[in-house]
Amino acid sequence: MLYLFLSRRLTPEFGLCRRHAALVTVSFQKPRTTERRGSRFFAHGGRRGVLCALVMLGTPFASTHLAAQWVNYPTEGVPRKADGNVDMSATAPRMADGKPDFSGTWTSDEVDPRRPGVPPNPHDATTSRRMVNLGVELPGGLPYQPWLVPIVKQRTANQAKEDPHIRCFPDNFLRAYGMPHLLKFVHTPGLLVVLNEWNAGYRQVFTDGRPLPQDPNPSWQGYSSAKWSGDTLVIDTIGLRDDTWIDWNGSVLTEAAKVREQMRRPDFGHLEIQVTVDDPKAYTKPWTVMIKERLIVDTELIDEICLEDEQSLRHMK
């Protein structure tokens, strides 16, 4: 089976300067497991090949350091230490109305299954154990309904070949928190917009007090309305599609799901999101996990369009 992933976010492990890289396509044949270093995926247990297509910029642009891509442009308004690094423990910013401002570019701040115990690269996206199993820290795992147990086992055994992510569909917002693609939060007093560089996706969280729809048309991200409880933003989401994958194992949410996120920014460099899922169609009881994100600065979102040069599906029939 051929797995193909696209990325335009490079680090020196390929011996390439990020500002010269326009496109990287990485493909692997018959992998046992996959992982992403920095922003690329690697496979173990099978043959693997790497194809890099680069566009080198001409001399007239050399002095600009590819400013149009903004991958190394300093982020304004960031508290920094004497050595220039971000003071991640500084006070969290606030909006004009006095509420915490969640604006920023974020990635997972949890245990990286590829490099446990190794400090993460402060300028690149990382993965989480939750990418594979969202309930990894729950005693006994996620409380699946009996009908879902064999489905998850099958999806895990066949390396998630039916995964909507592999087939270039959008990632659900719960799944996106642990994936190796940057998320950019744009926060205003009435709206929180989450931009996902994977497939140029977006999510809207309305904070204007609107009620959730009575009969929503199911969608990939659902319908989200939020209210403040002190400095915690409480987000309620309904209206998700049936069989919405939330991890590589094939755990899902259904149309019956109600998701509550309690989001707070304890300091400048971190987000904490307590997630409670109540989906009686898929799970025997509600369950809760804590998701942690860390701030990424001096970079910007870069297109990762899955269907661009996608070559996997014809190998998975």
N, C-alpha and C positions, 0 to 999 in steps of 0.2 A: 504494500500500500504506500502511496506517495503522499506525504504531507507537505504542503507548501504554505509558507507564511511570507508576508510582505512587511518590510520595515524600511523607513528612511531615517531612522535614528541610530547613528553609528557611534562606536567608541573605538579607541586605538587598538583593540584586540585584533581587528582585521588589518592593522597597519595603515589605516586610512584616516585622513583628516575629515571630520564631520562636515566642514564647510565646503569640501569638494564633492560630497556624495549627494547624488540626486535620487538614486534608486538602488535598493538591494533586494534581491530575490533569493531566498534560501529554501532549498528543498531537500527532503530526506526520504530515502526509500527503506521501508520495513523497520521503522524504529520501534524499540520497546518502550522507551519513555522519551519525552521531549522536555526541553527546558530553554529558558531564554537568558542569555548573558548580556547584561546591559539592556539592549533592546532587540536581541536576536535570539532565535530559537536554535537549540542544538539537540541532536538525537544520540541515543546510546543503543548499542546492540544491533546495529545494521549498517549497511553501506550509506554513506552520506555524501552529498555533493553541495557545493556552494557556487552560485552564479551571481556575480556582481556586475551590474551595469552602471557605469559612472559617467556623468557629464562633467567635464572639466571646464571651468570658466576661463575665459580669455583674459589677457593682460589688462584690458581697460577696467575690469572689475576687481582686480587683485587688491587695490588699495582700500576697497570698501569692506573687505572681509565678509562678503556675502551678507551685508546688512539686511537685504530683502528677506532673507530667511530667518533672521532674528534668533538664531540658535545660540548665540553667545552674547546677546545684548544684555547689559546689566539691568536688573529689575529695579525700578525706582521705589523709594519709600521703604526699603528693606533695612531693618536694624542690623548692623554688622559689627563684628568684633574687631579688635586691632589688627588681626591677620587678614581681614577682608571676608572671612566666612560669616554666614548668616547667624545671627543670635537667635537660635530656634526657641529659646526659653524666654524671649522678650514678651512684653505684654501684647495680647492679641488686639488687632485694630478694631475700631467700631465705626459704624455708619453714622450719617448725620443725625439719625433718630436715636442714637445711643445704643442700638443693638449691636451685637458682635457681627463683624463683617467676615464672611467665609470666602471672600474672593481670593483667588490664587490658583496655582497649578499644583495638582496633588497626585501622589502615587502611594502604593501600599507601604505601611511602616510596620509590617509584621514579619514573622520569621520567614526568611527566604529559603524554600526547600532546596535550592541549589547550593547555597553557601551558608549553612547555619553557623552562627558565631562570627561571621565576617561582616564588618560595617558596610552598609550600602553605599553605592556611588551617589554623592549628594546631588548630582546633575542628571540622573537618568532614572527611567522607570524601573520598578522592581516588581516581582511577583510575590504572592502570598500562598501559604499552604491552603488557604480557602479557595484559591483558584481551582484546585483539584477537588476539594471536599469542603463545602461551606460549613459543615458541622463538625470539623475535625477536632474541636476542643470540647464538644458536648459528650458527656458520658453516654456510651452506647450509640453515639452518632445521631443523625437526624431520625426522628420517629416516623418512618414511612408507614403509610397505609399498606396492607398486605398486597394489594394489586400493584403497587409501585416497586416493591422489593425486587422481583425478578427482572423488571425493566431496568433498574439501576445496575443490577449485576450484569446484565447483557451489555449495556452501554459501556460499562467499565471494561468488560472482557474484550470487546471488539474495538478498543481504543477510540471510542466516541466517534466512530465514522459517520454517525447520523447527526452529529452536533451541528446546530445552526451556525455556530461561530465558524467552523471549518467550511461551511457552505456559504459563508459571506453574509449571513443575516446579522442584524444588530444584536449587541449584547444587552441583556437586562441590566438595570442600574445596580442591583446587588452584585451581580457577577463582575461588573466593570470595576468595582472597588479593588478587586484582587488581581486584575489582569495587567499585563505589562504594557499598557497604553496610558498615556497621561490624560488626566481629567482636569479641565479648567472650569472653575466656579466663577461666575459673574453674578454678584449679589447686589440687589437694590432693595429698598424698603418694601416693595410689593412683589418681588419676583427673584427667585434663585434659578439661574440657568446653568446647567452642567453640560459642557461641551466635551465630547469624547473624540480624540484624534482617530480612533478606529472607525473607519467608514464615515467620518465627519458626522457622527451621531450627536444627538442633543436630548436633554430632558428639561422640562419646565416644572418648577415647584412654585406654586402660587402662594403668596403670603398675605393676600389681601382679604382673607376671611371668607372666601367663596366656599359654598358647600360642595361636597363631592357629587358628581352626577348620579341620578337615580338609576339610569339604565345605560351605562357607558358602552360605547363601541370598543371591544377589546383591542388593546394596542401593545406594542413591545415594551413601552415604559410605563403604561398605565396612566392614571390621573392622580396628581399629587396636590394636596392642599395642606398648608402648614399654619401653625400658630406658635407664639412664643410662650415659654414657661420659664420666666427669669431669663437667663442667658442661654437656655437650651431651645433649639428650634425643633418642635415636634411635628413630624411630617407623616401624614396618613395617605396611603396609596391604595387604590382599587383599580379594577378594570384591566387587568393583565390578560394576555392571551393564554389559552390552555397550552400546557406543555412548554412553558417558558423555562429554558434551562438556566440554572443558577450556578453550576459548577461543571468541571470536566467529567465527573462521575455520572452525570445525567440526572441529578436531582432537579425537581421542577417546581414551579408555581402554576396554579390553575386559575381559571376565571373566578373561583370562589375565594381567592387569596385576599387577605387584608394585611398590609405591611405597614408597620409603624417604625419610623426612624427617630431617634432622639439624638440630635446632632449638636455638638458643642466644640468650641475652639478654646482649649485650656490655656494655650499660649500662642505665640506667633507662628510656630512651625508645625503645629499638629492639629489634627481633627480626631475626635472620638465620636463614633456613630454606633449607638446601641440599636440593634435591629430586632424586632419581634415579628414573627410571621405566624399568622393565624389562617391556616388553609385546611379546613376539615376534609376537603376532597382528597388531598395528597398526604396529610399527616394526621396522626392519631391525637395530637395535642399541639398547642402553640409552643414555639421554641424561640429562644433568644440567643444572639451572638453579639460580640463586641468587635467592631471593625475599626482599625486605626490607620490613619493616613498621615503622610508627612509632606511638607511643602517642598516644591522644586522651584528654584529661581534661575535667572540668567539664561532662560531658554524659552521656547515657544512651541505650541502645537505644530506638528508636521503631518501632512496627509498620509494616512495609511489606508489606501483604498483596496480592499480585498480582491475585488473583481478585476483589478488592473493586472493583466498577465496571469490570472488565476489558471492553474493547470491541474488541480487536484481531483476535481469531481470525476473526470473521465477515467481516473485510475482507481476509483472507489466503487465502481459498479460491480 
